[in-house]
Amino acid sequence: MNIHFNRRELQVACETIARNQQGLAADSAEFRFKGALEVTSSDIILLKECQLHDTISFYYNSLYSFLQALKSFKAKSYSWATVQFYYSVFYSCKAILGFDNIGIIRKNGLHKIELKVGEKAKGFKQDNDHKQTIKCYTNSYPDSFILSNNIREQTFFEWIQDAREITNYRQQVFLEPRTLNFWESIVRRIKNGATIAQILDLYSSNWALFCFQEDSAIIAGPYRLLSEVFQKYENQTEKLSVPEKKEILALAKELKLTTLNCKIFDVPSGNN
């Protein structure tokens, strides 16, 4: 398959640095990450720049996935909305880690690399990007709000992973026009006249309640994580490109989110 795409900048930089540190040719595939790749004072600035570029894209992916999920929900495509909300959570985790200079790279499995001088790449036990990214988040932020309570017997992450897997893999077909039970209360709110913006404002008014209730967590949890990413994004010198911002604003306008109390979708952009 001949598809051209841009690889993650941190991945490419780490490969180059690993080859240099291990005395290998520039095109060698024999480099190692686990216990071998070390962050040095001469490489730290480059690595942080690459990580920031990647993380801005993770933030955009999270924003875009969340808004597309709301759009799917509005179109009564609840199964696809479930999958998209899950992806927003996944990208939010990557963005929060990234803004805190924790990267995930791949070579014979996944590895965590903290961008601090003297740190070495540490291998994950499993080669599963989604589960290991979320595990990296939970291990890095054990006091995170989203881990402060459970949904029944599950953490929020376990619950939304199950919601996605049930929707995507464990059923013969999508349920439309029916829904899984965790959608019923939200659908009922819309039928009773609530707008999407009003639902989002309601959930953000009491995160501690709505993020951990089964009949609201599918939207409230991803929205809470996205709000945390937004706070970190606001402190960055690099911003979304103008075309990316226009896409976010167009989706927010289509969904009539301009009245939201939170200005999370009115994101500042760069000059590209």
Residue pairs with C-beta under 8 A, 6 or more apart in sequence:
8 54
8 105
9 49
9 50
9 51
9 53
9 54
10 47
10 50
10 51
10 54
10 103
10 105
10 113
11 105
11 106
12 50
13 43
13 46
13 47
13 50
14 33
14 37
14 47
14 103
14 105
14 113
14 121
15 31
15 107
16 26
17 37
17 43
17 47
18 24
18 31
18 32
18 33
18 36
18 37
18 107
19 25
19 26
19 28
19 31
21 36
21 37
21 38
22 30
22 31
22 32
22 36
24 30
24 31
31 37
31 107
32 107
32 108
33 105
33 107
33 108
33 111
33 113
33 121
33 123
34 107
34 108
34 109
34 111
34 121
34 122
34 123
35 120
35 121
35 122
35 123
36 120
36 121
37 111
37 113
37 120
37 121
38 118
38 119
38 120
39 47
39 113
39 114
39 115
39 116
39 117
39 118
39 119
39 120
40 117
41 117
44 115
44 116
44 117
47 103
47 115
48 101
48 115
51 98
51 101
51 103
51 115
52 98
52 99
52 236
52 238
53 238
54 98
54 103
55 94
55 95
55 98
55 99
56 233
56 236
56 238
56 239
56 240
58 91
58 92
58 94
58 95
58 98
59 91
59 95
59 229
59 233
59 240
60 240
60 244
60 248
61 87
61 91
62 88
62 89
62 91
62 92
62 94
62 95
62 225
62 226
62 229
63 88
63 226
63 248
63 265
63 267
64 247
64 248
64 251
65 84
65 85
65 87
65 88
65 91
66 84
66 85
66 88
66 222
66 223
66 226
67 248
67 251
67 252
67 255
67 265
68 84
68 251
69 80
69 81
69 82
69 84
69 85
69 88
69 222
70 81
70 196
70 219
70 255
71 251
71 254
71 255
72 78
72 80
72 81
72 84
73 81
73 186
73 196
73 219
74 196
74 255
76 176
76 177
77 176
78 175
78 176
78 179
78 180
78 183
78 187
79 167
79 174
79 175
79 176
80 174
81 218
82 163
82 164
82 167
82 180
82 183
82 218
83 164
83 167
83 168
85 160
85 218
85 219
85 222
86 160
86 161
86 163
86 164
86 222
88 222
88 225
88 226
89 134
89 157
89 160
89 221
89 222
89 225
90 130
90 133
90 134
92 222
92 225
92 226
92 228
92 229
93 133
93 134
93 136
93 137
93 225
94 104
94 133
95 229
95 232
95 233
96 137
96 141
96 225
96 228
96 229
96 232
97 103
97 104
97 133
97 136
97 137
97 140
99 229
99 232
99 233
99 236
100 140
100 232
101 114
101 115
101 116
102 112
102 113
102 114
102 115
102 136
102 140
103 112
103 113
103 114
103 115
104 110
104 111
104 112
104 113
104 129
104 132
104 133
104 136
105 111
105 113
105 121
106 129
109 123
109 124
109 126
109 127
110 123
110 124
110 126
110 127
110 128
110 129
110 132
111 121
111 122
111 123
111 124
112 121
112 122
112 124
112 136
113 119
113 120
113 121
113 122
124 132
124 135
124 136
126 132
130 161
131 161
134 157
134 161
137 144
137 157
138 144
138 147
138 155
138 157
141 147
145 207
145 211
145 224
145 228
146 156
146 157
146 211
146 221
146 224
146 225
147 155
147 156
147 157
148 208
149 208
149 211
149 212
150 156
150 212
151 159
151 212
151 213
151 214
151 217
152 159
152 214
154 162
156 211
156 212
156 217
156 221
159 214
159 217
160 217
160 218
160 221
160 222
163 180
163 182
163 218
166 180
167 174
167 180
179 187
181 214
181 215
182 214
182 215
182 217
182 218
183 218
184 215
185 215
185 216
186 199
186 215
186 216
186 218
186 219
189 199
190 196
190 199
194 202
195 256
196 255
196 256
196 257
197 255
197 256
197 257
197 258
197 259
197 260
199 219
200 219
200 223
200 257
200 260
200 262
201 260
201 261
201 262
202 210
203 210
203 211
203 216
203 219
203 220
203 223
203 224
204 223
204 224
204 227
204 261
204 262
207 220
207 224
210 216
210 217
210 220
211 217
211 220
211 221
211 224
213 220
226 264
227 262
227 264
230 264
230 267
233 239
233 267
234 268
238 270
239 245
239 267
239 268
239 269
239 270
240 248
240 267
240 268
240 269
240 270
241 269
241 270
241 272
242 269
242 270
242 271
242 272
243 272
244 269
245 267
245 268
245 269
248 265
248 267
249 265
249 266
249 267
251 265
252 258
252 265
252 266
257 265
